[in-house]
Amino acid sequence: MLTIPNAVEEAVKKKPFLEGALVEGIINLSALARQLKGEVEGRVGKPVNESAVVMALNRLVPRLEVTSNIKFRRIVAGVGDVIVRSNLTDFTYGNSPSLYGCQEELLRWIHSAPTAQDVLCTFSQGIYETTLVVSGSLDGVVEKVFGNETLVLKRENLSSITVRLPPENTSCPGVYYYIFKELAWDNINIAEVISTSNEFTVVVSDSDIQRAFTILMEAKKGL
C-alpha cells in the first residue's frame, strides 16, 4: 500500500509541466491538493485529508528543486559545442527492402561531391518508416535516388541545433526532459530529434531557430 507522500509524488511526476510549475512556485498548493485528492485516495486506497496532501506537496517541492536544478548543474553546464544549421529538409519514407540501397547510393553521391563536408545527412530508422534530414542542397538528389520509394512526409524550411553533452549524461536520468521542457514551455515545436550517446540534435522550423538557440543557451547559463 502506498503512503500519502509516495502517492502524491507519483501523481505529480505523471504531469511534467506540473512538476516544473511547482519548482517555480507558481501553483497554489491548497488548490492543487484539492485537485489531486481523488487520485491520491485511489492510490492509497482510503480517504485522505486535503491537509495531508498539502503537507506532502510541501515536502516534495524541495526534492523537486534538487532534481530539476542541482542534479543537472554539472551536465548542462558541461555542454560543449553548439552547432546551428539552416536550410534543411526532412524526408520520411516507408520502410522497404530497397530502402537500404537508396541510402547507400545517396551516401556514395555525398562522399564523392566536392562539398561533402558542408552538407548534413542523417538517417533515423523506425519500425515502419525512415526519416532523412538533409541539407536543402540535396533535395533534388534525394528525390531522384528515392524516387521509387513511398514518400510519407516532406518538410522544408527547417533548421537544427546540435549540442554536445559530457559523457556522464548517459547515467543521469532526466537530462533530455529538462532541455525539451524549456523548449516546450516556449511553445517551440520539435520536428525531429536525432541523438547519439553524447550529442543530440533538435530540428525546428526556421522561424523558431533563434528562440530555440536562445533558450538552450539561457538554460545553460541559468544553472
NUFIMI-403911 format. One record per atom (N, C-alpha, C, O): residue in one letter; x negated, y, z negated. Coordinates in steps of 0.05 Angstrom, whole numbers, plus 5000, padded with zeros to 4 digits. Layout:
BEGIN
aXYZ
...
END
This chain:
BEGIN
m498349765000
m500050005000
m498250255000
m496450274984
l498850445017
l497350685019
l497850864995
l500150874985
t495851024987
t496351234968
t497351474982
t497151495007
i498451674967
i499451914980
i497152064994
i497552155017
p494852104982
p492652244996
p491852105022
p491352235042
n491751835022
n490951695046
n493151725067
n492451755091
a495651715059
a497851745078
a497852025090
a498352055114
v497352225074
v497152505084
v494852535104
v495152655125
e492652415097
e490252435115
e490852305142
e490152415163
e492152065141
e492751935166
e494752095183
e494452115207
a496652215169
a498652375184
a497352615197
a498052685220
v495552745183
v494152985194
v492352905217
v492253045237
k490852685214
k488952615235
k490252525261
k488952505281
k492852455259
k494252395284
k494852635301
k495552615324
k494452875289
k495153125302
k492653305302
k492253465284
p490853275322
p488353415321
p488553715320
p486853845307
f490553835333
f490854125332
f491654215304
f490854425295
l493154045290
l493854105262
l491454095245
l491154265227
e489653905249
e487253895234
e485554145237
e484554255217
g485354245262
g483854485266
g485154725253
g483754905242
a487754745254
a489254965242
a488854965211
a488755185199
l488854735199
l488354715170
l485654825163
l485354975144
v483654755179
v480854845174
v480755145176
v479355285161
e482255255195
e482255545200
e483955695179
e483855935177
g485455545163
g487055665141
g489455825151
g490256025139
i490555745174
i492755905185
i495455755183
i497455825196
i495555555165
i498055405161
i498955425132
i497355405114
n501555465129
n502755475102
n502955185092
n504455025104
l501555115071
l501454835062
l504154745052
l504854505055
s505654915039
s508254835029
s510154765052
s511554565051
a510154925073
a511854865096
a510854615110
a512554455119
l508254575112
l507254335124
l507954085108
l508653875119
a507854115081
a508553885064
a511453805068
a512053565068
r513253995072
r516053925077
r516253775103
r517853585106
q514653855123
q514853725149
q513653445148
q514653255161
l511553405132
l510253145131
l511552955111
l510952715111
k513253045094
k514352895072
k515552625081
k514952415070
g517252635101
g518552395111
g516552195122
g516751955116
e514552285137
e512552105148
e510851985126
e510151745127
v510152145105
v508552035083
v510151825067
v509051625060
e512651885063
e514351685049
e514551425064
e514451215052
g514651445090
g514751195106
g512151035104
g512150795105
r509951175101
r507351045099
r506850915071
r505750705069
v507751055051
v507250955024
v509550775014
v509250624995
g511850785028
g514050605021
g515650684996
g516850514984
k515650944989
k517151034966
k517551334968
k516151464984
p519451444953
p519951734953
p517451884944
p515951794926
v516952124955
v514652284949
v515552564944
v517152674959
n514452694923
n514952974918
n513353154937
n511053084944
e514553374946
e513053564963
e510553664949
e508453714962
s510753704923
s508353804908
s506053604910
s503753694910
a506653344911
a504453154914
a503153164941
a500753124944
v504753224961
v503753254988
v502053504990
v499853505003
v502953724978
v501353974977
v498753924964
v496654024973
m498753784941
m496253724927
m494353564944
m491953614945
a495453364959
a493753204976
a492553374999
a490253335007
l494153565009
l493153735030
l490953915020
l488953965033
n491254024996
n489254194984
n486654044980
n484454164983
r486753794974
r484353634970
r483153554997
r480753514999
l484853535017
l483953445043
l482453665059
l480453605072
v483353915056
v482254135072
v479254155069
v477854185089
p478154155045
p475154175043
p473753955057
p471553995069
r474853715057
r473553495071
r473753535102
r471853475116
l475953645111
l476153705139
l474153925148
l473053905170
e473654115130
e471754325136
e468954205140
e467454285158
v468254015123
v465653885125
v465553735152
v463553745166
t467753585158
t467753425183
t467553605207
t466253535226
s468953835206
s469154005230
s466754185233
s466254275256
n465254235212
n463054425214
n460354305208
n458754275226
i459854235183
i457154145175
i456353905191
i454053875200
k458253725195
k457753475209
k456653525237
k454953365247
f457553735250
f456753785278
f454553995280
f453654055303
r453754115258
r451854335260
r449354255274
r448454395293
r448154025266
r445653945279
r446053865308
r444353925325
i448353725313
i448853635341
i449253865360
i447853885380
v451154035354
v451854245372
v449654455374
v449154565395
a448354505351
a446154695352
a443754595368
a442154745378
g443654325371
g441454205386
g442054165415
g440554035429
v444254285424
v444954265453
v442654385469
v441654595464
g441954235490
g439754325507
g440654495530
g442354675527
d439654435554
d440254595578
d443254585583
d444554375581
v444254805592
v447054835601
v446954915630
v445955135636
i447854745648
i447654805677
i450454845689
i452254675685
v450755055703
v453355125715
v453055095745
v451155185758
r455054955757
r455154925786
r457855015796
r459854975783
s457855135819
s460455225831
s460755105859
s459054945868
n463055165872
n463655065898
n463554755899
n462154635915
l465154635882
l465354345880
l468054245890
l470054395890
t468153995899
t470653875908
t470953595895
t468953455891
d473353535887
d473953285874
d475653105893
d477753185901
f474552875900
f475952685917
f476552435900
f474852335886
t479052335901
t479752085888
t480851895908
t482751955923
y479651655910
y480451445929
y481351195914
y480251135892
g483151055925
g483950795914
g481750595918
g480350595939
n481250435898
n479050235900
n479750035922
n481949945926
s477649955936
s477949755957
s475249605961
s473249705951
p475249375974
p472749225979
p470749385995
p468349345992
s471649576011
s469849726028
s468749976016
s467150116027
l469750045992
l469050295980
l466050315972
l464850525975
y464950085963
y462150085956
y460350155980
y458350295977
g461150046003
g459550106027
g459650406034
g457750516044
c461950526030
c462250816035
c460450976016
c459251166024
q460450895991
q458751035971
q455851005980
q454351205978
e455050775988
e452250725996
e451550896020
e449351016021
e453350916039
e452851076063
e452651376056
e450951516067
l454351466039
l454251746030
l451651806017
l450352016022
l450751635999
l448151675985
l445851676004
l443951826001
r445851496024
r443751496044
r443651756059
r441451866064
w446051866066
w446152116080
w444952346063
w443452506073
i445752346037
i444752556019
i441752546016
i440452746018
h440752306012
h437852276007
h436152346031
h433852426029
s437352326055
s435852396079
s436152686087
s434752786105
a437952826074
a438353106080
a436153286068
a435253226046
p435353496081
p433253666071
p434053816046
p432353906031
t436653846041
t437553996018
t438653815996
t440353895980
a437653565996
a438753365977
a438653455948
a440453395932
q436453595941
q436153685913
q438053905905
q438353965881
d439454025924
d441154245918
d444154175917
d445854345911
v444753915921
v447553845921
v448153665897
v446453525886
l450753655890
l451653485868
l453353265880
l454953315898
c452953025870
c454652795879
c454852595856
c452752485848
t457152555845
t457552365824
t459952185830
t461752265844
f459751935820
f461851745823
f462851655796
f461251595778
s465451645793
s466651535768
s468751325777
s470851395788
q468151075771
q469950855779
q471650765757
q470750685735
g474350765762
g476250645743
g477150375753
g475950265771
i479250275741
i480250015749
i481650025776
i481349845792
y483050245781
y484550265806
y483550485825
y484250485849
e482050675815
e481250905830
e478250965826
e477150895805
t477151105845
t474451205842
t474451505850
t475551585870
t473151665833
t473051955837
t470252035845
t468251955833
l470052205865
l467552325873
l467752625867
l469652755875
v465852735854
v465553025851
v463053105866
v460853015859
v463353265887
v461153335904
v461053635910
v463053775906
s458753725918
s458453995927
s460254035951
s460553865968
g461454275953
g463254335975
g461954296002
g463354246022
s459354326004
s457954296030
s458154006040
s457653956064
l458853826023
l459053546030
l461953456038
l462353226045
d463853646037
d466653566042
d466953426069
d468253216070
g465853536090
g466153416116
g464953136118
g466052956130
v462553106105
v461252846105
v462952636090
v463252416099
v463952716067
v465652536051
v468052446067
v468752216068
e469452646079
e471852586094
e471352396118
e473052236125
k468952426130
k468252246152
k467551966142
k468551766153
v465851956122
v464851696112
v467151536099
v467351286103
f468951676085
f471151536071
f473851556087
f475951526076
g473551606113
g475851656129
g477951436130
g480351476133
n477051186126
n478850956127
n479750866099
n481250676097
e478951016079
e479850956051
e482451106044
e483151296058
t483751016023
t486251146015
t485651375997
t484751345974
l486151626007
l485651865991
l488051905972
l490351935981
v487451905946
v489551945926
v489952245920
v492152335917
l487652385917
l487752665910
l485252805919
l483052695918
k485553055927
k483253225933
k483753495920
k485853615924
r481753585905
r481953845892
r479454015899
r477153915897
e479954255908
e477754435915
e477454665896
e479054685877
n475554845901
n475155085884
n474655005855
n475955115837
l472854825850
l472154735824
l469354815816
l467654865834
s468754825790
s466054875780
s465554685757
s467454575746
s463054655750
s462354465729
s460354595709
s458854765717
i460454495685
i458554565664
i457354305654
i458754135643
t454754275657
t453354035647
t451854105622
t450254305622
v452253955601
v450954015575
v449353775566
v450253545566
r446853825558
r445153615548
r445453605517
r445153815504
l445853375506
l446253335478
l443753185466
l442553035480
p443153235441
p440953085428
p441752795426
p444152725424
p439752615425
p440352325424
p442152235401
p443652045404
e442052375379
e443752285356
e446652325360
e448252245343
n447552455382
n450352505387
n451852235389
n454252225383
t450452025398
t451851765402
t452651635376
t454251445377
s451551715354
s452251595328
s453851795310
s454051745286
c454852005322
c456352205307
c459152225318
c459552355339
p461152095306
p463852105316
p464952385317
p464452545299
g466452445338
g467852695340
g466452925355
g467553145357
v464052875365
v462653085379
v464253185403
v464553425407
y465153005419
y466653085443
y469353215435
y470153405448
y470553105415
y473053225405
y472653515398
y474253695405
y470553575383
y470053845374
y469754035398
y470854255398
i468253945418
i467754115441
i470254155458
i470954375466
f471653925464
f474053945480
f476354095466
f477954225479
k476354085439
k478354225424
k478054525429
k480054665432
e475554625430
e475154905434
e476154995462
e477255205465
l475854825482
l476854885508
l479854875509
l481155045521
a481054675496
a483954645497
a485254875482
a487454975491
w484054975460
w485255195446
w485455445463
w487255615459
d483755465483
d483855705501
d485355635527
d485155785546
n486755415527
n488555335549
n486955295575
n487955365597
i484555185573
i482955115596
i483454825604
i482954645588
n484454785628
n484954515638
n482354395648
n480954515664
i481754145639
i479454005648
i480253815671
i481853635667
a479153865695
a479853705718
a478553435717
a479753225724
e476053425708
e474553165706
e472553185683
e471653405676
v471852955672
v469652935653
v467752715662
v468652495668
i465252785664
i463152595673
i461152585650
i460152785642
s460452345641
s458652325618
s456652105621
s457151895634
t454352145608
t452351935604
t451751935574
t453152065559
s449751785565
s449251765537
s448652035524
s449652085502
n447152195537
n446152445524
n446852695540
n445652905536
e448752675558
e449752915571
e452552875580
e453452655584
f453953095583
f456653075594
f457153315612
f455953535608
t458953275631
t459753485649
t462753525649
t464153325651
v463653765646
v466453825649
v466853975675
v465354155681
v468953895689
v469554025714
v472154175711
v474254065703
v472154435717
v474454605713
v474854765739
v473154765757
s477054905740
s477555075764
s475655315763
s474655395742
d475055425787
d473255655789
d474255885771
d472656035760
s476855915769
s477956135754
s477456115724
s477656305709
d476855865714
d476455815686
d473555795678
d472955785654
i471755785697
i468955725691
i467655925672
i466155845654
q468156175676
q466856375659
q467756355630
q466156365612
r470456315626
r471456285599
r470456025587
r469656025563
a470355815602
a469355555591
a466455575583
a465755475561
f464855705599
f462055735592
f461755905567
f460155835549
t463156125565
t463056295541
t463956145516
t462656175495
i466055985518
i467055835495
i464955635485
i464555615461
l463655495504
l461655295496
l459255435483
l458155325463
m458455655493
m456155795481
m456855915454
m455255905435
e459356015451
e460156125425
e460455895404
e459955945381
a461455665413
a461655435395
a458855355384
a458555285361
k456855375401
k454155315392
k453155515373
k451955445352
k453555765379
k452555985361
k454156005335
k453056085315
g456655925336
g458355955313
g457955765291
g458855805268
l456455545296
l456055345275
l453555415259
l452855265240
END
